[in-house]
Amino acid sequence: MGVPEELAERMSMAEQHEYLRAKFSRRSMIRGGAVTVGAVTGGSFVLGGTAQAAVPTQSTAPATEWVDGAFVAPFGRHLAFGNDPSTEMTVSWQVAVPVKKPFIRIGTHASHLSVKIPAEVRSLYTPAGVGASGDHTQYYVHAKLANLKPGRTYFYGVGHEGFDPAAPQFAGTIGTFTTAPAHKEAFTFTAFGDEGVGYHGLANNSLLLGQNPSFHLHAGDICYADPAGAGKTADTGFDSRVWDQFLAQTETVAKSVPWMPAYGNHDMEAWYSPNGYGGEEARWSLPDNGPDAKNLPSVYSFVYGNTAIISLDANDISFEIPANLGISGGTQTKWLEGQLKKFRASKDVDFIVIFFHHCAYCTSTAHASEGGVRQEWVPLFEKYTVDLVINGHNHQYERTDVIKGDKVVKKLPIGETAYSETEGVVYVTAGAAGRSLYAFSAPDSYEGHVNEVDSVASFINTKDGKVNETVAWSRVRYLNYSFLRVDVEPAARGQYAKLKVSGVAETGNRIDHFTVARKAK
């Protein structure tokens, strides 16, 4: 983000942050913007309990002038689960200018939004000269809800002084969300990575909504406000206002479907904090049950029905893009093993699905496979028989056979079933959500267009650089825009519960499908 290329190549994310702060500190202090993130006002609310006001902190962004709230409409609504998806939900949104007394209304019917809850504003200041950004402040608003009822649909509206969603003229802004069920039930979720802003992201979002998912996983590289990615080259193109476009683009889905991200290399923005995630913490409000919410805010887990979902931050272990390499000091991997052990022992959890950005196994000619993931995490995935791993990073769709010990233990043609408890792990790269596509060294092979090859030439990123490898595990390859749909089917104890996984093209055509089966507890 404005770091000279010859410096950025050698700098960690923390060093880039220090450089930018020193460069802009005089200008920022003059304008009163030395601190970028401030909580203007706010609180959280416990349904069935009492309102718990957050302790306000001073925002040191430039002084603001209040605008009549009647002329300011909220936008960019996006939901996220709390630590318990059956009882907790966060509703987030934006306003273009400062408003007074932001709040959310919630109820069990659109005409009965009687509960009014204060919300928290997180202001994010970016001075002119940091990348391509103009001098501006963004206002992200969050309302955390707890003590909700499992499996219940709630109606909500967001507003502020002068804009009350309960007023008839604003009735069209009312949204809904549904909490997770208390027991094992069938459900669907969707996933992809690397969306960005543009036509293909819009097209995939329209198809996502049609799947009626219970939640959506975004495997990193969310909006590309930071187009260079991880500071390997001078990032003069950084523009934080791209986030406003992205959140407006995804609102059609995210206002009713919890949008659960993991952070990728393009989500590290050096200006805001030493770890690059200060801007993300203003925009998102995610579960806080990970090992280190300060350094790893996108590392968390939740359980929906019979399925445990784990979000990881692969920037911590990436040899290819090392700006945040080692930031957790090993605590993330230790936490991951604890989570895997806990979920495998739980009588309520059948499946474990893990998602993160950098690919464990991919044959893209761009990034291919990440050696740090194979070194640190893959042995744990195999030890605890993880059922499905979802990645982004490479802008295409690729699915492996069943893998264990870096080798194919079972070929998995389209339409076949993997038994994860006894065989191995299936990996899916679903990074074709919207950004420009990459390439394969082997021909496409997908449903209706199968073109099998015995092996594919690729490479893996290691601590010593790229190492060529020839692999036999690349089963499905599709070089066009797409996303992942997963249908979860519980079963009686001792019978086979199923993950029915489908690759869906932007055209709506199915490009892949397979099943992961495991005996239900």
N, C-alpha and C positions, 0 to 999 in steps of 0.2 A: 504494500500500500504506500507507494511513494518512496520506497527504499531503493537506493541505487542498486543496479543489478549486481555489480561486483561485491557489494556488501551483503546483499540479501542471500546470495549463494552460500555465504559462510555463517549466517546468523540463525540462531534458534528463534522461535516465535517470541520468547521473552526478550531477547536482544533486539528484535525488530520493534517491539512495543517501546522499549526504553529509548531507542533511536528516534522514533516518531514523536514521543513525548518531549524529548529534549528539543527537537526541531521546531515543534509548534507551541511549546510551553509559553513563550513570551507573548505570542499573539493571543493564545487562549486565555492567559491570565488577564490580559487587558480587557478581553471581552467577557471575562467571568465564566469561562467554560473549561476550566482545567479538569474538572471531574465530569465524566461523560454520563454516568448513570445516576439518577436520583429518584427516589420514591417521593412523588409529590404529595400524595394522600392515599389513603386506602384502608383495606382491612380484609379479613376473611370471615366467613360465616359458617356456623354449624347449624344445619337444619335440626330443629327440635331442641336446640340449645340456645346459647347467647351469642350475640355478635362479638367478635374479638378484633378490636381495631389494631391495625399495624402501627408500630411506632414510626411516625413520620421522620424522614431524614431530609436534610436541606438539599435541594437541587441547585447545583452551581452552574447550570447551563445559563445561557444569556437570559436576561430579564424578559419576561413575556407580558403581553397585553392581552387581557381577557376579551374574548369575542362572545357575543350573545349566543348562548347554547342552542337557541332555536334554529340557528343557521348552520349548525355543525352536525352532520350525520355520522354515526359510527360506521366503520367499514373494516374489512379484513378479519371477520370473526373466525376464530379457530379454537377447537376444543382439545383438551388433553385429559387423560385419566389422571387421578391421583394414585397414591400407592395401592389403594384398593378400588378397582374399577366398578365394583358392585355398590359402593357407597360414596365415592369421591369423584368429582369432576371439576376441572378448571375451565372457565370460559374466558377467552382473551379476545381483544379487539384493538382497533386503533382509532384515534381522532387526529385530524390534520392540524389542529391548533389546540392550545390549552383550553380546558373546560373546567367548570366547577362541579364538585360533588358527583363524580361518576358513580354509577351503580348498576346493578343487575336486578331485574324482577324475575321471579320464578314461581311456577305453580304447576298444577296437574291438568290445567285446561287453559286454552288461549285467552279466555275471557275472565280468568281468575288468577291474575298475576299479583296476588296480594302481598307476597313476601318481597320486601325491598332490602337489598344488601349492598353495603358500600363496597367500592372496588378500589384497587391500587393502581396508580399511574407510575410507570417507569419511563422516565424521559431519557432520551439518548441523543447526545449532542455530538455533531461532527463538524469540525471547522473546514472552511474552504481550503483547498490545497492538499487535503488528505485524499489521495487518488483524484478521481474526477468529481468528488462530491462538492456540492455547494455548501456554504455555511448554513446549517439548518439543524433543527431539533425535531426528533420524532417522538410521538407519545403513544406508548403501548399500555393497554389497560388490562388488568387481570382480576378475576373474581374466583376465589377458591370455595368450592361447595363441599360439605361433608355431611355425614349422617343421612345420606339419601337412601331410598329404598331399593333393594336389588331388583333388577328386571323391570324397572318402572320408567315410563316415558314422561319427561318433564318438558314443559313449555317455558321459554325464557325470552326476555327482551333486555337489551342493554341501552343505557342512556346516561344522562347527566342533567344538570340544572338547565331547564329550557327545552329538553328533548326527553320526553317520557314515553317509553314504548307502550304504556297502557293507554295513552291517548288515542282516540279513533284515527286520527290522521297518520299515526305511525304504526298502525296495526300490521301493515305489510312487512314490518321488520322482525316480527316474532319468529323465533326458531324453536327447534326441539332437540333433545338428545335422549338416549336410552342407556341406563346403567346396565352393567353386566349381570347376568342371572346368578342366583345364589347356588344353583346346582348345575350339573353337567347337562348341557343342551347343545343341539346342533347350531352352528353359526358359521359365518363366512368372514374372512378378512382379506385385505388386498395389500400389495407391497410393490414398491419400485424404488429406484434411486435416480439422482441426476436429472431433476426435472427442469429447473430454470424457468424463464419466462418466455412464452411464445405460443405459436399455434399448436404444436404437437403436445405441449403440456396441457393446453386447454382441451384438446381432443381426448387425451387419456383421462383427464378428470371427468369428462362427461360420461365416459364408459365406466369409470370407477363407481360413480354414483348409481349407475344402473345395476351394479352387482349387489347393491344393498348390504355393504359390509358393516360389520359391527365396529371395526376400527381399521385404520390404514397405517402401514409402516413405511417410513421414508428413510431409505438406507444411505443417507448422506448426500452431500453436494446439493443443497436444497434450492437456492435461488440464483447463485453465481453473481452476487453483488461483488464478490472477489473473484474476478475472471481468471487470474493467473494461477492461483491455487498454491498455498503453503509457502509462499515467499521464495521459491526457487529462482524466479526472475523478478525484475522490478514490476510492481503491480500498480501502474499508473491508472489503470482502468477501474479501480475500486469505486463503487458508487452505492452507498447505503440505501439510497432511494429505490433501488431495484427491489428491496424487501417489500416496500409498499405495493409495488406492482404484483409481486408474487402472492402476497397474502390476499390481495383483491382477486387474483386469478383463481386461487384455491378455495375461496370462501364458499362456492356452491357446494363443495363436498365438506370442507372442514367445519362449517357452521353446525353440522349435524352428526358428523362422523369424527371421532377423536383421531387427530393427526399426530402420530407418534414418531418423532424423528430421532435418528442417530446422526452424529456430526461427522462430516467428511473433511477432506483437505481444503475444499473451497469454502468451508464454513469457519475457518480460522481467520480472524480479522485483527491484524496486529495493533491497530490504533486503540482499541477499547480496553484491553487488559493484557497482562503478560502471557496468558495462555491462549489468547485470541478469541475467547468465548464471551467476553463482556457484552458484546452486542447481542449474542444469542440469548443471554440471560435476561436481557430487556425484552426480547420478543416472545420467548417461550416460557411456559411454566410447567415443568415436567415432574414426574415422580422424583422424590428426593431420597430414595432408599439405596442409592449406590454407595460405593466406598469412599468417595471424595467429591461432594457436590461442588466444592470450590474450583477444583482443577478439572473435574470430569463431569460436568453437568448433564451430559447426555448418556451417562451410564446408569441404568436402572432396570428394574424388572417389574412385571405384573402378571397376575394370573387371571385369565378369562375362561370361564367354564372349566374344561379339563386340560387347558393348554397354558403352559408358562412361557412368557415372552421375555427375552433378555436382550437389551440394547447395549452394545459395546462401542468404545471409542478406539478405533484402530489407528488413529494418529499417534497414540501412545506407543505403538509397537511397530511402526512403519519404517522399514529400511529405505524404501523408495523415496518417501517424502518425510525427512526426519525433523521437521521444524519443532514438533512436540514429542519427539522420540524420548521415551523414558520418563515422561512427566509424572507418571503415577508412582514411580519407584518400585514397581512390581505389585502395588496394592490392587490394581484392577484384576490382574490374573489370579491373585489369591482370592479376591472377592468372587470372581467367576466360579472358581472351583467350589467355594462354599455354597453358592447359589445352585450349582448343578447337583451337588450332594443333597442339599435340602429338597429340591424339587423331585429328585429321583426317589427320595424316601417318603414323599407325601402321598397319602392314599387318594388325594383329590386330583393329582396331576398325572395325566397319561403322557402328554406330549411336551417336549421342550423345543421351542423354535428360537433361534438366535439370529439377530440381524446386526450388521455393521457395514462400514463402507468398503474398505480395501478387500480385494478378492482373495480367498484362500486358494481357489482353483479356477483359472480362466485362461483362455488361449488368445485373448485379444492381442493385436499387434501394438497396442498403445501401452497399457500398463501390465497386462498379463497377471501373474500371481504374486502375492506378497509373502516373502519369506518370513517376515516377522510373525504373521498369522500362523503359518505352518509350524513355526518353532514354538511359539508360546501357547497357542490356543487349540490347534488341531488335536494334539494328544489328549487334551481334556474333553473335546467333543467326542472322541472315540472311547475314552475311558467311561464316560457317563452316557454313552449311546444317544447323543443328540439326534433328534428326528429330522430336522431341516435347518440348513444355514442359508440365509439370504444376504446377498451383497449387491453393491452398486459399482461405482468407480469406472468400470468399463462400459461404454455406451452401446450395449447390445444385449441380446438374450443368449445365455448359454447355460446348459444343465449337464451335470456330470452323471456318470454311472454311480453305483454304490462304491464308496472309497473307504479304505482303511490302510494305514501305513503307506500312504501315497500311491497305493496300487488299487486296481480294480478288483474287488472281491466278487462282484456280480454285475454283469451287464444289465442295464435297465432301459430296454427299448420303450418307445412311446406306448403308453397304455398299460405298462406292467407295474408290479408291486414290489416295493422294498420292505423288508422286515428289519427295522432299525435295531431292535433289541438284540438281534443275533448276527446281523450282517455288516453294517457299516453306515456311513453318513452320505447323504445326498446334498450337493451344493448347487445353488442357483444364482447366477448373475442376472440381475433384473435392472440394469442400468440404462435402459433405453426409454426413460420417461419423457424426454423432451429435448435434451441438448443434442448437438450435432453428433452423428454416429461415427463409430470407429471402424475397424476392419478385422477380419479373420485371415489367418494364413491358409485355412482349409475351407472348402465350399460349405455353404449353408446346408443344414439338414434339419428339417422340422416336419411337423405333421402335414401329410399330404405332399411332401417334397423331401422324402428321406434320401440321403446321399451319404451312406456310411463310409468311413475310412478307418483303416486299421490304427493309424497313429497321426498325431498332429505335432508339428514343430512349434515350440513356444519358448518361454523363458520365465525365470523366477527372479524377483528382486531380493538380493541378499545383502548382508552388511558389507560385502566386498564388491557389490555391483551386480549387474545382470549376469545370470548364468543360464545358458541355453539348456533346454530339456525337450525330450520327445515324449509325448504323453499318449495314453490310450483311453483316458477317462472322459474325453469330450464327446458326449452323446448327442446333444441337441444344440444347434447353432442357428440363430435367426438374426439377420442384420437389418432390423427395422424397428420402429417404435412399438413398445409393448409394455405390459405390466403383468403382475402375478396375482392370481386368485387362488385362495386356499379355502376349501370347504372342510370343516371339522365335523366328524360324525362320531359321537360317543357310542359306547356299547356296554352291555351288561358285563359284570365282572367275569373275566376269563375268556370273553369273546374279543374279537379284534376291533378296536377302535381305529378310525382311519383319518388320515389327512389326504384329501383329494386335491392335488395341486395341478393348476392349469396355467399355462402361458397364454395370454390373450393379446393379440395384435391390436394396434390402433384402429385397424379396419373392423374390429369385432370378431375376426376369425380366430379360432383356437390354433395355436402353433405347437403346443405340447400338452401332454397330460400324463400324470403318473400318480401312484398312491403310495403313501407310507403307512404301514400297518403295525400296530403294537397291541398286545393283550391288555385289556382294560383292567384296572385295579378294582 
